[in-house]
Amino acid sequence: MKRAKIFLLLAGTLILSVDALAQQDAMYSQYMFNTLAINPAYAGSRNVLSATALHRAQWSGIAGAPKTTTLTIDAAVNSKKIGLGFQIFNDEVGITKTTGGAASYAYRIRMDEGSLAFGLQGSLYQYTADFTSVPLSSSGGYDPAFANNVNKLMFNFGTGVYYNSDRYYVGLSAQGLLNNRLNENNAATDSTQGNRKSLHLFLASGYVFPLAEDFKLKPSFLIKAVGGAPVEADLNATLWIKDVIAFGAQYRTSSDVAALVELQATPQIRIGYSYDRSTTGLKNFNSGSHEIMIRFEFGSSRGKILSPRYF
């Protein structure tokens, strides 16, 4: 039994390591409310000071499964020509942990029906991998591949372009422009691409269709591409009722399906929740993924917030 537990732990660590290798950046189902994490040009697009907190617990029931927490805040300044944003984050996958912050700058150009923005982002983060915590056998054992831990402070860049109006948005961005090395000659990954940070590309878009006086349909998508992994797409559709509550569904290609609910609790507070269920063999080993989001906007219905914001 003890050997079986050790085998399952090692297998889980390897599975999670492969997933992290393929998609190194954290994954979100409610990406439309955490856009600043993937596109710095989003900063200031809501024209008010806006703060968003999000927590995701993936694959509940699997030891070492990904857990991610982020807090972002952004605002438009200088007559709304400049967008400024800041993000702090903590991402844990198996024996690895990434904690840090990112600052975003966007130059915004007002157009006839919307705004076009160009953004830059700089991030500073601590990456750790606790290789020595992995039990190698029932008697302890030794393997040079797991003899040394990793603890690195790294800097990286991101860039993007973002256009939005009251009903439509589209953004293209790149994260991880520096091909940072993630380990210090650790034999576990030294000869693979997995010991470096890969470039991530994101394409996101959405539109709000008025169906009737009290109903609006908001389809959206996010396409993600990273070296060494298949291109992945998140396809969403959300139905808003009286601009107060919304119900939606998501399909993530070859991976998950999800149910989403959003509540505009007050003009300043929005709450969101998503539940993901694996469509792969992982569904036999976990009870699903949970994600909760809360957004607060520092404006008022009499002043800055003039109409409902859908993204």
Buried (B, 14 or more C-beta within 10 A) or exposed (E): EEEEEBEEBBEBBEBBBEBBBBBBBBBBBBBBBBBBBBBBBBBBBBBBBBBBBBBBBBBEEBEBBBBBBBBBBBBBEEEBBBBBBBBBBBBBBBBBBBBBEBBBBBBBEEEEEBBBBBBBBBBEBEBBBBBEEBBBEEEEEEEEEBEBBBEBEBEBBBBBBBBBEEBBBBBBBBBBBBEBBBBEEBBBBEEEEBBBBBBBBBBBBBBBEEEEEEEBBBBBBBBBBBBEBEEBBBBBBBBBEEBEEBEBBBBBBEBBEBBBBBBBEEBBEBEBBBBBBBBEEBEEBBEBBBBBBBBBBEBEEEEBBEEBBBB
